[in-house]
Amino acid sequence: MRTTTPNQRATTMSDNTPSVPLADFIEPPNPTEDEPFVPLAEPRKMNDTPVAAAATPTPTTATTAPISNGTPTEAAAASAAATTTVATSGSSENSIFSILYTIGKKVAIVGSIYLVGYMGWSVAWLIAPVILSVARDQLGKTSAKKRDIAKASALACEKDVILARIDELPAWVYFPDVERCEWLNKILKQVWPNANHFTRTLVKETIEPNVALALSNYKMNGFRFDRIILGTIPPRIGGVKIYDKNVDRNEIIMDLDLFYASDCDINFYLGGMKGGIKDFQIHGWVRVVMKPLIRSMPLVGGLQIFFLNNPNIDFNLVGVIDFMDMPGLSDLLRRIIVEQIGAVMVLPNKLPISLSEEVSAVALKMPEPEGILRIHVVEAKDLMKKDISVLGKGKSDPYAIINVGAQEFKTQIIDNNVNPKWDYWCEACIFTTIGHLIGFSLWDYDQTMPGVLNDDVLGRASIDIASVIKKGVVDSWLTLEDAKHGLLHVRLQWYKLTADPNDLQQILLETQLLRVTSMSSAVLSVFIDSARHLKQARSSSKPDPYLVCSLNKQKQQTAMIMRDDSPVWEQGFTFLVSNPDNESLNIKIYDQKTGNDIGQYTYTLSTLLKQFNMEVIQQPFQLQKSGPESKLYMSLSLRILKPGEIDKESDALEQVAALTRSSSVKTPDVAVVAPPTFKDPQAPNKRQSTESPISEEELAVPMKISPAMSASTSSEKPISELAASVLTHRFPETSSTAGEHGLGRIQMSIRYSAQRQKLDVTLHKIVKIPLRDPSNIPDPYVKLYLLPGRTKESKRKTGVIKDNCNPVYDASFEYLISIAELRQTELEVTVCTQKGFLSGSSPIIGMLKIPLDDSEITTPAGLNTWFDLQPEMRHE
């Protein structure tokens, strides 16, 4: 059996068969068994000019078959000539415009160069636009390529996507617990034309005012959407995952791998200029929670839809606003849009949809945090060098960004350092523990122009929150991804939430011992339902009210309701509370048109501690500075932090040591520990005894308090005094001795907090400094170094005390250091005199080296003792 081409088939028929009408070639006869039918090829393009496949004869054709009705072959040639004439005329018109465009462009280029020379401007005026233009073109090409690939993938069937892009397979290929859902994609395609109205309402009412407010902070006012058309391409679901373990029986949880590459047409105005958004794309994991399950149709009371983390978003700017589509400005606009989408649909924010009237708005929309994650970003090591100096590669100015859903925290910037130590603390509310990650990204700060950042990424890392909950405490060095090298040291601790007010004193004591002022002890959930009969801010019309909740420095705001004196908001918020005993929730309602206050209310949180289950559900509150019948309906719920259980099988000593302080708080009684027995004055570490009578100051004693005893203990002594009793106090002077070497003695307190990853060193006083020359009384000061290394970063220094042989400093210093490094480190203490530099003699009075692997240093009370000063030692 042979196969012929269309031209070969035409030649064969002309040689062996009688004349066949042209219609037989277009409507082919039934193929025979001996010679199967091969369809005509599609018209092909040659130099962008369509040419019919049958119009080009093959070289092997000797004769041309006559066409029916006696039409000669010149007819085909005439037809081809006519086609060529039309194509030639069209191409000639295009060539004229092309020539004119080329001439205009050349004139503009030459004219701009002439203008620069004529005006005597610097060459920088020419180079800067060229660099920006090239960068913009390259960015546009890269973005266009990505968008074209994404759009082709969205339009193609799943099989074609797999065959074309083996390296970017759907989620169900990578993860065995993710299933295909082509049936869902078919449903989305069918209902997509009806989704435009819902999306337009959501964008206009929720996203538009927030984007306008964010842009106004950069002096870009007047933002509003004009036209929103989603286009014909629906979102595509790459896979679906249903959770059937560790899930409440009253809910159904599933994750969707959402990919949307749209052909949308969105127009907006910014400051009187019209712009548009094309090729909008979004990709991320969407979680759908169906809760609560009910016994009547539709069996599900409502939906909660949200992204677990910020999705990947890309788009193209068109119109007059196209000038913003360049590095820096486009990143600014993109970041603002991502933030506003996160404010609507990224945890802790959810898009609730009610499906049944049986389910109240409180049950569906009130925030329900599962716990608090306390995050400590300690330091980083061996980061990449991104800055460029005169001699080549410089260092970096690193900072870290922590992302937990839409919650974002940023450390301070450490200038010119590839081994930064941030010691940054923050707390994140966790609303779901299933499949949720905490992300860390390190950046090199680089502000090229005011208001526009062009920071370089130094690496990324992530930790599964479920693993932190399982272990209780995680202290780890993370290897940075998307980087050639670099490590990040973080410490995470999980706190669950309880409704028992007796747990409050324990967490307050632990927080105060931590000595980080921003840490919290409780979580307040607020649900603002509605207001009734607000007073009129304007005589001509009803107010445009919105509500603002504030607690300490935290502030949350509801949406604005147009022209309504009884608005219904149904929005929930979450606040971190430092101490419920002395904090209040402040609520104010404003009219957007006038900015006037039309109602306010203050709720003291201590009253919530006395309520059943520490919550108030849908209660009316009389508004102040408003009408006589003005009321606010809201719900409140307070939960106390309690440390999660520690994994006993964990072999990380840092995790055990991290709770040394909190474990001492859990013993069942209050005990006074006797002063430790110190070594003989002749002992190698030269630590002096404190067994002499105490004359003027009390020894500090560690307090051991159980949760059961916390309430009674706090009634006898305030919590601040309990915390202070654990801190280090100065020991009394001992009898008249200048130490083993006659150089004097120094009193110090050394304590290491594994929870804070900090070494605290307090220099109290020095006694019996020898006076070699009565006319030359020393001006002593103390220097500290960490060994080995004696680096500049570890240097600490007290002030100088003039003419004193018994100086009192009471100076405290801190070192950020891990417990693993602590065991291999020594503290070098050097006592010097400022007058030694002027006299020509050595300024060093005495020295000592203290090993930091002493177990007493890691106790809550720390090491509190006297040390003999030793003669000057040479540096290794």
LUMSE-129964 format. One record per residue (C-alpha): x, y, z. Coordinates in steps of 0.5 Angstrom, whole numbers, padded with zeros to 4 digits, always signed. Layout:
<nodes>
XYZ/...
</nodes>
This chain:
<nodes>
+0000+0000+0000/+0003+0007-0002/+0002+0014+0000/+0002+0020-0005/+0002+0027-0004/-0003+0031-0007/+0001+0034-0012/+0003+0027-0014/-0004+0024-0014/-0006+0030-0019/-0001+0028-0023/-0002+0021-0023/-0010+0022-0025/-0008+0026-0030/-0004+0021-0033/-0008+0015-0032/-0015+0017-0032/-0020+0022-0036/-0021+0029-0034/-0024+0030-0027/-0028+0036-0025/-0024+0041-0020/-0030+0039-0015/-0027+0032-0014/-0021+0035-0011/-0025+0039-0006/-0030+0033-0005/-0026+0027-0005/-0029+0021-0008/-0029+0015-0003/-0022+0012-0002/-0020+0005-0005/-0017-0001-0002/-0011+0000-0007/-0010+0007-0006/-0012+0010+0000/-0014+0018+0000/-0010+0023+0003/-0013+0030+0004/-0010+0036+0001/-0005+0040+0005/-0007+0046+0009/-0005+0053+0006/+0002+0054+0008/+0005+0061+0008/+0011+0063+0004/+0014+0070+0007/+0007+0071+0010/+0003+0071+0004/-0002+0065+0003/-0001+0061-0003/-0006+0055-0004/-0003+0048-0004/-0005+0046-0011/-0003+0052-0014/+0005+0050-0014/+0006+0045-0019/+0011+0040-0017/+0018+0039-0021/+0016+0032-0024/+0009+0034-0027/+0010+0034-0034/+0003+0036-0037/-0003+0039-0034/-0009+0036-0033/-0015+0040-0037/-0020+0042-0033/-0028+0041-0034/-0032+0045-0039/-0026+0046-0043/-0022+0052-0039/-0015+0052-0040/-0009+0052-0035/-0008+0059-0036/-0014+0060-0032/-0010+0058-0026/-0004+0062-0028/-0009+0068-0028/-0012+0067-0021/-0005+0066-0018/-0003+0073-0022/-0009+0076-0019/-0007+0074-0012/+0000+0076-0013/-0002+0083-0015/-0007+0084-0009/-0001+0082-0004/+0004+0086-0008/-0001+0092-0007/-0002+0091+0000/+0006+0090+0002/+0007+0096-0002/+0003+0100+0002/+0006+0097+0008/+0013+0098+0006/+0011+0106+0005/+0009+0106+0012/+0015+0102+0014/+0020+0107+0011/+0016+0113+0014/+0017+0110+0021/+0024+0108+0020/+0025+0115+0017/+0022+0119+0023/+0025+0114+0028/+0032+0116+0025/+0030+0123+0025/+0028+0123+0033/+0035+0119+0035/+0039+0124+0031/+0035+0130+0033/+0036+0128+0040/+0043+0127+0040/+0044+0134+0036/+0039+0137+0042/+0044+0134+0047/+0050+0137+0044/+0047+0144+0042/+0044+0145+0050/+0051+0143+0053/+0048+0138+0057/+0052+0132+0060/+0052+0125+0057/+0048+0122+0063/+0042+0126+0060/+0043+0121+0054/+0045+0115+0058/+0040+0114+0063/+0034+0114+0058/+0038+0109+0054/+0039+0104+0060/+0032+0105+0063/+0029+0104+0056/+0034+0097+0055/+0032+0095+0062/+0024+0096+0060/+0025+0092+0054/+0028+0086+0057/+0023+0086+0062/+0018+0087+0057/+0020+0081+0053/+0021+0076+0059/+0014+0078+0062/+0011+0077+0055/+0015+0070+0054/+0012+0068+0061/+0005+0070+0060/+0005+0067+0053/+0007+0060+0055/+0002+0061+0061/-0004+0063+0057/-0002+0057+0052/-0002+0052+0058/-0009+0055+0060/-0012+0054+0053/-0009+0047+0052/-0011+0041+0054/-0008+0037+0060/-0005+0032+0056/-0001+0037+0051/+0001+0041+0057/+0005+0035+0060/+0008+0033+0053/+0010+0040+0052/+0013+0042+0059/+0015+0036+0062/+0019+0040+0068/+0012+0043+0070/+0007+0038+0071/+0001+0039+0074/+0000+0038+0082/-0003+0031+0081/+0003+0028+0078/+0008+0031+0083/+0004+0029+0090/+0000+0022+0090/-0005+0025+0095/-0007+0030+0090/-0012+0028+0085/-0014+0030+0078/-0021+0034+0077/-0022+0035+0069/-0029+0035+0071/-0029+0041+0075/-0025+0045+0070/-0031+0043+0065/-0036+0046+0070/-0032+0053+0071/-0031+0053+0063/-0039+0053+0063/-0040+0058+0069/-0035+0063+0067/-0039+0068+0063/-0043+0069+0069/-0038+0070+0074/-0036+0077+0071/-0041+0081+0075/-0039+0078+0082/-0032+0079+0081/-0034+0086+0079/-0037+0088+0085/-0032+0085+0089/-0026+0089+0086/-0030+0095+0086/-0033+0095+0093/-0027+0091+0097/-0020+0092+0093/-0021+0099+0089/-0021+0103+0096/-0016+0099+0099/-0011+0100+0093/-0013+0108+0092/-0011+0109+0099/-0004+0105+0099/-0003+0109+0092/-0004+0115+0096/+0001+0114+0101/+0006+0115+0094/+0003+0121+0092/-0001+0118+0087/-0008+0120+0088/-0015+0119+0084/-0015+0111+0083/-0021+0108+0081/-0023+0102+0076/-0027+0104+0070/-0028+0097+0066/-0027+0090+0069/-0028+0085+0064/-0025+0078+0066/-0025+0075+0058/-0027+0068+0056/-0021+0064+0059/-0023+0061+0066/-0019+0059+0071/-0016+0052+0071/-0015+0047+0077/-0009+0043+0076/-0011+0038+0082/-0015+0038+0088/-0013+0035+0095/-0018+0033+0100/-0016+0032+0108/-0019+0026+0111/-0014+0026+0117/-0014+0031+0123/-0020+0034+0121/-0026+0036+0125/-0032+0032+0123/-0036+0039+0122/-0032+0041+0116/-0029+0039+0110/-0023+0042+0108/-0020+0041+0101/-0014+0045+0097/-0014+0047+0090/-0008+0048+0085/-0011+0055+0082/-0008+0057+0075/-0011+0063+0072/-0008+0066+0065/-0013+0071+0063/-0015+0075+0057/-0018+0080+0061/-0019+0087+0059/-0019+0092+0066/-0019+0100+0065/-0017+0104+0071/-0016+0112+0072/-0010+0114+0076/-0009+0122+0077/-0013+0123+0071/-0009+0119+0066/-0012+0112+0063/-0009+0106+0064/-0011+0098+0063/-0009+0092+0066/-0008+0086+0060/-0005+0079+0061/-0007+0078+0068/-0004+0072+0071/-0005+0069+0078/-0002+0062+0081/-0003+0059+0088/-0006+0054+0093/-0013+0056+0094/-0016+0053+0101/-0024+0051+0101/-0027+0050+0108/-0034+0047+0108/-0037+0049+0115/-0041+0048+0119/-0044+0041+0116/-0052+0041+0117/-0058+0037+0116/-0062+0040+0111/-0060+0042+0104/-0055+0044+0102/-0052+0040+0107/-0046+0045+0108/-0048+0052+0112/-0042+0056+0108/-0036+0056+0105/-0029+0060+0107/-0024+0061+0101/-0017+0063+0102/-0010+0063+0099/-0005+0059+0104/+0000+0064+0102/+0001+0070+0098/+0000+0068+0090/+0004+0069+0085/+0001+0075+0081/+0003+0078+0074/+0000+0083+0069/+0002+0088+0064/+0000+0095+0064/-0002+0099+0058/-0005+0106+0056/-0002+0112+0059/+0000+0109+0065/+0005+0104+0061/+0011+0109+0063/+0010+0105+0070/+0012+0098+0067/+0019+0099+0068/+0024+0096+0074/+0022+0099+0081/+0015+0102+0079/+0012+0096+0076/+0014+0092+0083/+0011+0098+0087/+0004+0097+0083/+0005+0090+0083/+0007+0089+0091/+0001+0094+0092/-0004+0089+0088/-0001+0083+0092/-0002+0086+0099/-0010+0088+0097/-0011+0081+0094/-0008+0079+0101/-0012+0083+0105/-0018+0080+0102/-0017+0072+0101/-0010+0071+0104/-0010+0068+0111/-0012+0070+0116/-0017+0074+0111/-0022+0069+0108/-0028+0070+0103/-0034+0067+0107/-0040+0065+0103/-0046+0063+0107/-0050+0058+0104/-0056+0057+0109/-0060+0062+0113/-0059+0057+0119/-0052+0059+0120/-0051+0065+0123/-0046+0070+0121/-0042+0070+0127/-0040+0062+0126/-0038+0063+0119/-0034+0070+0119/-0031+0071+0126/-0024+0069+0127/-0022+0063+0130/-0014+0062+0131/-0011+0056+0133/-0005+0058+0137/+0001+0063+0136/+0007+0062+0133/+0013+0066+0137/+0019+0067+0132/+0026+0069+0133/+0030+0071+0128/+0037+0070+0131/+0042+0071+0125/+0045+0069+0119/+0052+0067+0116/+0056+0067+0110/+0051+0071+0106/+0052+0073+0099/+0056+0079+0097/+0051+0083+0093/+0054+0091+0093/+0059+0093+0089/+0065+0097+0092/+0071+0101+0088/+0075+0095+0089/+0070+0090+0086/+0065+0086+0090/+0063+0089+0097/+0058+0086+0102/+0051+0087+0103/+0046+0090+0107/+0041+0085+0109/+0035+0084+0112/+0030+0079+0113/+0022+0078+0111/+0018+0073+0115/+0011+0071+0112/+0006+0067+0115/+0000+0068+0110/-0002+0075+0109/+0002+0077+0116/+0009+0080+0114/+0014+0082+0119/+0021+0085+0117/+0027+0086+0121/+0032+0092+0121/+0037+0093+0116/+0044+0091+0118/+0049+0095+0114/+0055+0092+0110/+0055+0085+0114/+0055+0078+0111/+0054+0075+0118/+0048+0080+0121/+0045+0079+0128/+0038+0081+0128/+0035+0078+0135/+0028+0080+0132/+0022+0078+0135/+0015+0077+0133/+0009+0073+0133/+0004+0071+0128/-0003+0068+0129/-0004+0061+0126/-0011+0060+0123/-0010+0053+0120/-0004+0048+0122/-0005+0043+0116/-0001+0045+0110/+0001+0051+0112/+0008+0054+0112/+0012+0060+0115/+0017+0063+0109/+0023+0067+0111/+0027+0071+0105/+0033+0075+0106/+0034+0081+0102/+0040+0086+0100/+0037+0093+0101/+0039+0098+0095/+0035+0104+0094/+0037+0107+0087/+0032+0112+0088/+0027+0116+0093/+0021+0111+0094/+0023+0106+0089/+0027+0100+0092/+0031+0095+0088/+0033+0090+0093/+0037+0083+0091/+0035+0077+0094/+0040+0073+0098/+0036+0067+0099/+0029+0064+0102/+0027+0058+0107/+0021+0055+0110/+0019+0051+0115/+0012+0047+0116/+0008+0050+0122/+0006+0043+0123/+0013+0040+0125/+0013+0046+0130/+0007+0044+0133/+0009+0037+0134/+0016+0039+0137/+0014+0045+0141/+0020+0049+0140/+0025+0049+0134/+0032+0052+0134/+0035+0051+0127/+0040+0053+0122/+0036+0053+0115/+0040+0053+0109/+0038+0058+0104/+0035+0056+0097/+0036+0061+0091/+0043+0062+0094/+0050+0060+0092/+0051+0060+0100/+0048+0062+0106/+0045+0060+0113/+0039+0063+0117/+0039+0061+0125/+0031+0062+0127/+0028+0059+0133/+0020+0058+0133/+0016+0056+0139/+0008+0054+0139/+0003+0057+0144/-0004+0054+0144/-0010+0058+0147/-0014+0056+0153/-0020+0059+0156/-0018+0059+0163/-0016+0065+0166/-0012+0062+0171/-0007+0061+0166/-0006+0068+0165/-0001+0069+0171/+0004+0064+0168/+0005+0067+0161/+0005+0074+0164/+0011+0072+0168/+0014+0068+0162/+0013+0074+0158/+0017+0079+0163/+0023+0074+0164/+0024+0074+0156/+0025+0082+0157/+0022+0083+0150/+0017+0088+0150/+0013+0087+0144/+0011+0080+0146/+0003+0078+0148/+0000+0074+0153/-0007+0073+0150/-0011+0074+0143/-0017+0078+0142/-0022+0076+0137/-0027+0081+0135/-0033+0081+0130/-0037+0087+0128/-0044+0085+0126/-0047+0092+0125/-0049+0099+0128/-0056+0102+0129/-0059+0109+0129/-0053+0113+0128/-0053+0120+0128/-0053+0124+0122/-0046+0127+0120/-0050+0131+0115/-0056+0135+0115/-0058+0133+0107/-0056+0126+0107/-0055+0119+0111/-0047+0118+0113/-0042+0114+0110/-0040+0110+0116/-0034+0106+0117/-0031+0103+0124/-0024+0103+0126/-0022+0098+0132/-0015+0100+0136/-0012+0096+0141/-0005+0099+0143/-0001+0100+0136/-0006+0095+0133/-0011+0098+0128/-0016+0095+0124/-0022+0098+0119/-0028+0096+0116/-0031+0097+0109/-0035+0103+0108/-0042+0103+0107/-0045+0108+0103/-0051+0112+0105/-0053+0108+0111/-0055+0110+0118/-0056+0102+0120/-0050+0099+0117/-0048+0092+0117/-0041+0090+0116/-0040+0083+0119/-0033+0083+0119/-0028+0080+0124/-0021+0082+0127/-0016+0079+0131/-0011+0083+0136/-0005+0081+0140/-0006+0083+0148/+0000+0084+0152/-0004+0084+0159/-0011+0084+0159/-0012+0087+0166/-0010+0094+0164/-0012+0094+0156/-0018+0096+0153/-0021+0096+0146/-0023+0103+0143/-0028+0103+0137/-0030+0109+0133/-0035+0110+0127/-0033+0115+0122/-0037+0119+0117/-0032+0118+0110/-0035+0124+0107/-0034+0129+0113/-0029+0125+0117/-0033+0127+0123/-0033+0122+0129/-0041+0119+0129/-0040+0114+0135/-0035+0111+0140/-0034+0106+0145/-0029+0103+0150/-0029+0096+0152/-0024+0094+0158/-0021+0087+0157/-0021+0086+0164/-0029+0085+0164/-0028+0080+0159/-0024+0075+0164/-0030+0075+0168/-0035+0073+0163/-0037+0065+0162/-0032+0062+0157/-0029+0069+0157/-0033+0071+0151/-0039+0075+0149/-0043+0074+0143/-0048+0078+0139/-0049+0083+0145/-0051+0091+0144/-0047+0096+0146/-0049+0103+0147/-0045+0108+0143/-0042+0114+0146/-0042+0121+0143/-0048+0119+0138/-0055+0119+0138/-0060+0116+0144/-0062+0110+0141/-0055+0109+0137/-0052+0102+0139/-0047+0097+0136/-0047+0090+0136/-0041+0086+0136/-0038+0079+0139/-0032+0078+0143/-0027+0072+0145/-0021+0072+0149/-0016+0067+0149/-0010+0066+0154/-0003+0063+0151/+0000+0057+0154/+0006+0054+0151/+0005+0047+0147/+0008+0041+0149/+0015+0039+0148/+0017+0033+0144/+0021+0029+0149/+0024+0025+0144/+0027+0031+0141/+0035+0030+0142/+0036+0038+0141/+0039+0040+0147/+0037+0047+0145/+0030+0046+0145/+0031+0043+0152/+0035+0049+0155/+0030+0054+0151/+0025+0052+0157/+0030+0052+0163/+0026+0058+0165/+0019+0056+0164/+0020+0049+0167/+0023+0052+0173/+0016+0056+0173/+0012+0050+0173/+0015+0046+0180/+0009+0046+0185/+0012+0050+0191/+0016+0057+0192/+0023+0055+0194/+0029+0059+0196/+0035+0057+0194/+0041+0057+0199/+0047+0061+0196/+0052+0056+0192/+0058+0054+0195/+0064+0057+0191/+0071+0054+0190/+0077+0056+0195/+0080+0062+0193/+0086+0058+0190/+0082+0055+0185/+0084+0055+0178/+0078+0059+0176/+0080+0064+0182/+0072+0065+0184/+0072+0068+0191/+0067+0065+0196/+0061+0069+0199/+0060+0066+0205/+0062+0072+0209/+0056+0076+0213/+0051+0080+0209/+0051+0087+0211/+0047+0091+0206/+0044+0087+0200/+0040+0081+0200/+0042+0075+0195/+0038+0074+0189/+0034+0068+0189/+0031+0064+0184/+0023+0063+0185/+0020+0057+0183/+0012+0058+0182/+0007+0053+0179/+0001+0055+0175/-0003+0053+0181/+0000+0057+0186/+0001+0063+0181/-0006+0066+0183/-0004+0066+0191/+0003+0068+0189/+0001+0074+0185/-0004+0077+0191/+0002+0077+0196/+0007+0080+0191/+0006+0084+0184/+0008+0080+0178/+0013+0085+0177/+0017+0084+0183/+0017+0077+0182/+0020+0078+0175/+0025+0083+0179/+0027+0077+0184/+0030+0073+0179/+0034+0078+0176/+0041+0079+0178/+0043+0084+0184/+0050+0086+0187/+0053+0082+0192/+0056+0085+0198/+0063+0087+0199/+0067+0082+0203/+0073+0083+0208/+0079+0087+0206/+0083+0082+0201/+0086+0085+0194/+0085+0078+0191/+0091+0072+0190/+0095+0077+0186/+0094+0083+0190/+0091+0086+0183/+0084+0087+0186/+0077+0083+0185/+0071+0084+0180/+0064+0083+0182/+0060+0080+0176/+0053+0077+0174/+0053+0072+0168/+0047+0069+0165/+0045+0066+0159/+0038+0066+0156/+0037+0060+0152/+0030+0062+0150/+0032+0069+0148/+0039+0066+0145/+0043+0072+0149/+0048+0072+0154/+0047+0078+0159/+0054+0080+0163/+0053+0085+0169/+0059+0089+0171/+0058+0091+0178/+0064+0094+0182/+0071+0093+0183/+0075+0093+0190/+0082+0094+0192/+0085+0096+0186/+0093+0097+0188/+0095+0104+0189/+0102+0104+0187/+0103+0111+0186/+0099+0116+0191/+0100+0122+0187/+0097+0118+0181/+0090+0115+0182/+0088+0110+0177/+0082+0112+0172/+0079+0105+0171/+0075+0102+0166/+0073+0095+0164/+0073+0092+0157/+0070+0085+0155/+0072+0080+0149/+0069+0074+0147/+0074+0068+0145/+0077+0066+0141/+0077+0071+0136/+0077+0078+0140/+0073+0081+0134/+0071+0088+0134/+0064+0086+0134/+0065+0082+0141/+0068+0088+0144/+0064+0092+0150/+0067+0097+0154/+0064+0101+0161/+0065+0108+0162/+0071+0111+0165/+0071+0113+0173/+0076+0118+0175/+0081+0117+0181/+0078+0111+0184/+0080+0105+0187/+0074+0102+0188/+0069+0104+0182/+0062+0102+0182/+0059+0101+0175/+0053+0097+0175/+0053+0096+0167/+0050+0091+0163/+0052+0088+0156/+0049+0083+0152/+0051+0078+0147/+0047+0074+0141/+0050+0067+0141/+0047+0060+0141/+0048+0055+0146/+0052+0051+0142/+0057+0057+0141/+0057+0058+0148/+0060+0052+0150/+0066+0053+0146/+0067+0061+0148/+0071+0064+0154/+0069+0071+0156/+0076+0076+0157/+0075+0081+0162/+0081+0087+0162/+0081+0092+0167/+0085+0098+0165/+0087+0105+0167/+0086+0111+0162/+0092+0114+0166/+0097+0109+0163/+0097+0111+0156/+0100+0118+0159/+0105+0115+0163/+0108+0111+0158/+0107+0104+0163/+0102+0099+0161/+0095+0101+0162/+0092+0094+0164/+0091+0093+0171/+0089+0086+0171/+0085+0081+0167/+0081+0074+0167/+0078+0069+0162/+0072+0066+0164/+0070+0059+0161/+0062+0060+0159/+0061+0052+0159/+0059+0053+0166/+0052+0050+0167/+0051+0055+0173/+0051+0060+0167/+0045+0057+0164/+0040+0057+0170/+0035+0062+0171/+0039+0066+0177/+0046+0065+0173/+0053+0066+0176/+0053+0071+0181/+0060+0072+0184/+0067+0075+0185/+0073+0074+0181/+0081+0075+0183/+0084+0079+0177/+0090+0076+0174/+0096+0079+0171/+0097+0081+0164/+0096+0075+0159/+0099+0075+0152/+0094+0075+0147/+0094+0068+0143/
</nodes>
